[in-house]
Amino acid sequence: MKKLACILALSSAFVSFNAHAWGNDGHRAVGAIADQLIKGSNAEKQVQALLLPGESLAGVASWADCVKGTYCGPQTPEMVAYTSANPKHSEYHYTDVPFQLSHYEDHGVGTTDHDIVQTLKQCIAVLQGKGDATTNPHNFTPRQALLMLTHLSGDIAQPLHVGEGYVGKNGGFVLPTQKQLDDKEAFGSTGGNNLQLDDIKLTANSAQLIPAEDKPAAPAGTPARAPQTTRAFHSYWDSTVVNYAFRRIGARTPEQFAQMVIAGNPVVAPSSGDPVTWPYQWADQTLVVAKLAYTDVVPGPMGQQASKTTGEMYNVWPLAIPDNYPLPSSAAAKTQLIQGGYHLAAVLKAIWP
């Protein structure tokens, strides 16, 4: 794990703090950090003009995920209008740059014209008042641009939403060319969704490393749930490490997490140049942490699994991680949640000085 420590040290060159695409808690934490940082500014006034009464950045931070289904509740007319106009909206949340690379490049392996970097550029241009047929191909309204910017500022800080692990046909992670992908000499892991952790082992190891979660006791007579045997690597980074990061500092809610990390006076390296170029800088910083995420992580033999919804077969790989992985990964998650919140606040203030 020496390499892991070195990479974590490198990532802290971007963020330092005293003492650290996320699930709902992670996104809400990013929004809550930004809510606090823009208080009293012109940016706060402009944001409130686009939000509905009672809304906050924390409160709308998961809107772009909620539009994907009904798990947040029934779809509102606003959501239906957005998804109807954006049939590829679920692809706006990520890019699949090989994690071994240091920079996001337009038209590089794993990128698209509507990936997270390009969509963030579009959101920023719209809020700058520069949206046209070229810069705003999805015809986002200013409110839609703000909702997406709030969410994607969190997503782009999640390592597996930027750095993809490609597995060679003979095993191991590889740095592929597009031809190797086309010729089935290397395979994407769908942002780590097809890499499967041993959840029983992970749970046992994390119990020795991470403070216990303060959960209310289940009502008497509640049937015990069967233990989960596997966990997608992407799911681990979306929500498990966020839970660990909260527990390590004693935060019970996203808002409390935001208050605690801001009180620690983190130093976040500023982005430079036109704000519309900032998503490239954010992606490059996240690639640093993606290297950490994949350090000493080893995919096993490829297998296949049937989709529960379509029945189609897809590739999966068992994934071995170091026993102490919950510690450096949760520290990195804390760092990245801070990055997401501070980046969101900074870009809003740059758009509306």
Secondary structure by P-SEA (a helix, b strand, c coil): caaaaaaaaaaacccccccccccaaaaaaaaaaaaaaacccaaaaaaaaaccccccccccccccccccccccccccaaaaaaaaaccccccccccccccccccccccccccccccaaaaaaaaaaaaacccccccccccccaaaaaaaaaaaaaaaacccccbbbbbccccccccccaaaaaaccccccccccccccaaaaaaaaaaacccccccccccccccccccccbbbaaaaaacaaaaaaaaaaccccaaaaaaaaaaabbbbbbbcccccaaaaaaaaaaaaaaaaaaccccccccbbbbbccccbbbbbbbbbbcccccaaaaaaaaaaaaaaaaaaaaaaaaacc
